[in-house]
Amino acid sequence: SEWQVNVVSRYYKSYKNFFEGEDLTPAKENEIVNKVFSMDVTVTRLLKNGWSLDLSLPYTDGSRTSNAEHGGANTPRYTTRATGIGDVRFTVHKWLLKPTMTQRGNIQLGFGVKLPNGDYKYQDYFHKTDSTAVLSYVNPSIQLGDGGTGLITDINTYLFLNAVRTLSVYANGYYMLSP
C-alpha cells in the first residue's frame, strides 16, 4: 500500500519527585499526581525510492491532582486538566539502502518540523480556598504544547538475525532542536 496509518497510545501516572538522585516525594496526603493519556495518529505516504512523508497528530488528556497548587500543604486536594490536540509533526524519511524483499537490514534517516499549534497556555481553575477559584495556566507537565517550533532529526534501523526472518532487532533515535 502507498498509505499507512499508525496509532500509538500510552498512559502514565507519576507521583514521585527526584532532584539529583534525592527522593523529594512528599507525604501521601501532600503528593502531586499526574495522570496522562496520549495518542498519536500518524499518516504515512510511501513514495518511490525509499522516501516517505509522515504527518503526526497527537491528542492528550492530562490531569494533575494536588493540594500544593490549591492552597498549600494539608489542604483539600483538587485536580486540573488539559485535553486536546498537541503539537503537530511533519517528517520526511529516506531509507539509505534500496528496500528489497531479501535484505536483512536497513537504516532510515528522517528530518522534519514540529509546529507550535498545541495550546501551551491551557488554563483551568485553581482553588485557593474552598470557595475561591482562580483561572490560571496548568502545570507544564500536562500542557498540550510547548509554544515553540522544533526541528526534528531521527534515525531508524533494523536487522534480521536469522535467515527465516523470525528474529530481529531494531533501534530508533530521535532528537528535536528547539531554536
Solvent accessible surface area in square Angstrom, and as a share of the most:
residue,aa,sasa,rsa
1,S,128,0.82
2,E,104,0.47
3,W,144,0.50
4,Q,97,0.43
5,V,101,0.58
6,N,84,0.43
7,V,86,0.50
8,V,67,0.39
9,S,66,0.43
10,R,125,0.45
11,Y,127,0.48
12,Y,100,0.38
13,K,107,0.45
14,S,42,0.27
15,Y,88,0.34
16,K,108,0.46
17,N,60,0.31
18,F,124,0.52
19,F,125,0.52
20,E,158,0.71
21,G,74,0.72
22,E,109,0.49
23,D,81,0.42
24,L,90,0.45
25,T,43,0.25
26,P,48,0.30
27,A,56,0.43
28,K,157,0.66
29,E,101,0.45
30,N,25,0.13
31,E,19,0.08
32,I,36,0.18
33,V,16,0.09
34,N,14,0.07
35,K,90,0.38
36,V,13,0.07
37,F,77,0.32
38,S,12,0.07
39,M,62,0.27
40,D,17,0.09
41,V,48,0.28
42,T,22,0.13
43,V,55,0.32
44,T,16,0.09
45,R,72,0.26
46,L,62,0.31
47,L,78,0.39
48,K,170,0.72
49,N,116,0.59
50,G,13,0.12
51,W,112,0.39
52,S,7,0.04
53,L,58,0.29
54,D,24,0.12
55,L,92,0.46
56,S,9,0.06
57,L,79,0.39
58,P,14,0.09
59,Y,71,0.27
60,T,21,0.12
61,D,38,0.20
62,G,0,0.00
63,S,11,0.07
64,R,27,0.10
65,T,35,0.20
66,S,0,0.00
67,N,2,0.01
68,A,57,0.44
69,E,40,0.18
70,H,4,0.02
71,G,42,0.41
72,G,23,0.22
73,A,65,0.51
74,N,119,0.61
75,T,48,0.28
76,P,70,0.44
77,R,85,0.31
78,Y,51,0.19
79,T,62,0.36
80,T,0,0.00
81,R,113,0.41
82,A,0,0.00
83,T,52,0.30
84,G,17,0.16
85,I,78,0.40
86,G,3,0.03
87,D,13,0.07
88,V,22,0.13
89,R,54,0.20
90,F,80,0.33
91,T,11,0.07
92,V,49,0.28
93,H,13,0.06
94,K,58,0.25
95,W,64,0.22
96,L,96,0.48
97,L,103,0.51
98,K,163,0.69
99,P,65,0.41
100,T,73,0.42
101,M,170,0.76
102,T,118,0.68
103,Q,31,0.14
104,R,122,0.45
105,G,14,0.14
106,N,6,0.03
107,I,70,0.36
108,Q,21,0.09
109,L,60,0.30
110,G,1,0.01
111,F,124,0.52
112,G,18,0.18
113,V,43,0.24
114,K,13,0.05
115,L,80,0.40
116,P,57,0.36
117,N,83,0.43
118,G,3,0.03
119,D,67,0.35
120,Y,99,0.38
121,K,105,0.45
122,Y,58,0.22
123,Q,75,0.33
124,D,33,0.17
125,Y,116,0.44
126,F,16,0.07
127,H,51,0.23
128,K,98,0.41
129,T,78,0.45
130,D,113,0.58
131,S,110,0.71
132,T,65,0.38
133,A,47,0.36
134,V,69,0.40
135,L,91,0.45
136,S,45,0.29
137,Y,118,0.45
138,V,4,0.02
139,N,40,0.21
140,P,113,0.71
141,S,50,0.32
142,I,2,0.01
143,Q,30,0.13
144,L,15,0.07
145,G,16,0.16
146,D,85,0.44
147,G,30,0.29
148,G,26,0.25
149,T,59,0.35
150,G,0,0.00
151,L,88,0.44
152,I,3,0.02
153,T,45,0.26
154,D,21,0.11
155,I,76,0.39
156,N,34,0.18
157,T,46,0.27
158,Y,62,0.23
159,L,81,0.41
160,F,37,0.15
161,L,80,0.40
162,N,47,0.24
163,A,98,0.76
164,V,112,0.64
165,R,96,0.35
166,T,109,0.63
167,L,104,0.52
168,S,55,0.36
169,V,78,0.45
170,Y,179,0.68
171,A,55,0.42
172,N,94,0.48
173,G,29,0.28
174,Y,110,0.42
175,Y,139,0.53
176,M,57,0.25
177,L,88,0.44
178,S,75,0.48
179,P,136,0.86
